[in-house]
Amino acid sequence: MSMEDVLRPLIVIGGSVTLTVVVGWVVDRLLNKTDQRHPETPLWGLLRRCRYPFQVAMCTGLIHGSYRETQLLDKDSHWDAIGLVLTLIFIVMVAWLAVRISAAVIESSYARYATGRRDPARARRVRTQLTLIQRVVAAVVGVVSASVVLLQFPAMQAFGTSMLASAGVLGIVAGIAAQSTLGNLFAGLQIAFGDTVRIGDTVVVEGEWGTVDEITLTYLVVRTWDERMITMPVSYFTSKPFENWSRGGAQMTGTVFFQLDHAVPVEKMRERLRVVLDDCQAWDGRAWNLLVTDTTPSTVEVRALATARNADDLWTLRCEIRERLLTWLRDEHPYALPRILTAPAPGRDTGHLPAQGPAPQSPGDVLGAAGAAGAAGAASS
């Protein structure tokens, strides 16, 4: 083997690798400087994540175009096998690069939109749409790249030609078999552009309260308040009713109900509610009230109403109202709590309740009194 036979592959392969590294480094430096010069646009920084698929694709393309110049192999079949492997690697890297670029463009678009807009509901809507668009682009690129890879094999080309005549029948069979999957796919697109539910919305589904954490083309993930993850098909949200507490704004109104004695001081309780709300950061100050909404022979129903900025604050507000009002009633007005009246309550306000009569006698006392009265009557007679 001569020196030329050794230097030729080293020059071809080493030159391809060196050129790839230099070009990749230059492109990365340019993107880094552009990102520092324009911090308001995150696109340039996100594009730096495309460096590895770009370098591999470039190196593979250079070697594919010049690998025959190395003259390492004698048989054409060996050259064809190497060319096929390089072609497959190049196709996969180009598909990966396309997915990375589309993801960078979509994330940059959402970041700029979220920075310029102050409406969180509209920002969540755009985020949901862009996320599903990104998934659709990735799916399309994956299908196209897989098809191109299969077409590189002659056997697959013949198979595709023979199956083209029966494509209509296969399409019908596949459509019937994948009816559920296709239904979820179109339901995901409907959710993305129909604005029925968005990432970050607070929803109630199947009796579970939680926040929409992820939306894909086929399923949706709801994170409950106790950190559980509920995965549901997206078709559920297009075919069944559900509660969306974030629809039309995050502000909410909540109620707390109390079952109390008829003697409850409603006016004092109303004043105490205002004190509790003024001391609670979860209350947004929009509205509040306290009313007697129902009555039974033994209790009355008192409803406390208050508003909050979002569902999380509303939950905290309702718990605090319930706890602090019950503590106040127990300490200041224990007679207002529901009970079976067998004796006067400690600290009872006699101005609110009628005077209690003598305590009822036990059956033994009643029978004893009756016997004594009978004996006294017999003695007098």
SULTA-V208462 format. One record per residue. RES is the residue in one small letter. BURIAL is I if it has 16 or more other ideal C-beta (glycine too) atoms within 10 Angstrom, else O. Layout:
res = (RES | RES)
burial = (BURIAL | BURIAL)
This chain:
res = (m | s | m | e | d | v | l | r | p | l | i | v | i | g | g | s | v | t | l | t | v | v | v | g | w | v | v | d | r | l | l | n | k | t | d | q | r | h | p | e | t | p | l | w | g | l | l | r | r | c | r | y | p | f | q | v | a | m | c | t | g | l | i | h | g | s | y | r | e | t | q | l | l | d | k | d | s | h | w | d | a | i | g | l | v | l | t | l | i | f | i | v | m | v | a | w | l | a | v | r | i | s | a | a | v | i | e | s | s | y | a | r | y | a | t | g | r | r | d | p | a | r | a | r | r | v | r | t | q | l | t | l | i | q | r | v | v | a | a | v | v | g | v | v | s | a | s | v | v | l | l | q | f | p | a | m | q | a | f | g | t | s | m | l | a | s | a | g | v | l | g | i | v | a | g | i | a | a | q | s | t | l | g | n | l | f | a | g | l | q | i | a | f | g | d | t | v | r | i | g | d | t | v | v | v | e | g | e | w | g | t | v | d | e | i | t | l | t | y | l | v | v | r | t | w | d | e | r | m | i | t | m | p | v | s | y | f | t | s | k | p | f | e | n | w | s | r | g | g | a | q | m | t | g | t | v | f | f | q | l | d | h | a | v | p | v | e | k | m | r | e | r | l | r | v | v | l | d | d | c | q | a | w | d | g | r | a | w | n | l | l | v | t | d | t | t | p | s | t | v | e | v | r | a | l | a | t | a | r | n | a | d | d | l | w | t | l | r | c | e | i | r | e | r | l | l | t | w | l | r | d | e | h | p | y | a | l | p | r | i | l | t | a | p | a | p | g | r | d | t | g | h | l | p | a | q | g | p | a | p | q | s | p | g | d | v | l | g | a | a | g | a | a | g | a | a | g | a | a | s | s)
burial = (O | O | O | O | O | O | O | O | O | O | O | I | I | O | O | I | O | O | O | I | O | O | O | I | O | O | I | I | O | O | I | O | O | O | I | O | O | O | O | O | O | I | I | I | I | I | I | I | O | I | I | O | I | I | I | I | I | I | I | I | I | I | I | I | O | O | I | O | O | I | O | O | O | O | O | O | O | O | I | O | O | I | O | O | O | I | I | I | I | I | I | I | I | I | I | I | I | I | I | I | I | I | I | I | I | I | I | I | O | I | O | O | O | O | O | O | O | O | O | O | I | O | I | I | I | I | I | I | I | I | I | I | I | I | I | I | I | I | O | O | I | O | O | O | I | O | O | O | O | O | O | O | O | O | O | O | O | O | O | O | O | O | O | O | O | O | O | O | O | O | O | O | O | O | O | O | O | O | O | O | O | O | I | I | I | O | I | I | I | O | I | I | O | O | O | I | I | I | I | I | I | I | I | O | I | O | O | O | I | I | I | I | O | O | I | O | I | I | O | I | I | I | O | O | O | O | O | O | O | O | O | I | I | I | I | O | I | I | O | O | O | O | O | I | I | I | O | O | O | I | I | I | O | I | O | I | O | I | O | I | I | O | I | I | I | O | O | O | I | O | O | I | I | O | O | I | I | O | O | I | O | I | I | I | O | O | O | I | O | I | O | O | O | O | O | O | O | O | I | I | O | I | O | I | I | I | I | I | I | I | I | O | I | I | I | O | I | I | O | I | I | O | O | I | I | O | O | I | I | O | O | O | I | O | I | I | I | O | O | O | O | O | O | O | I | O | O | I | O | O | O | O | O | O | O | O | O | O | O | O | O | O | O | O | O | O | O | O | O | O | O | O | O | O | O | O | O | O | O | O | O)
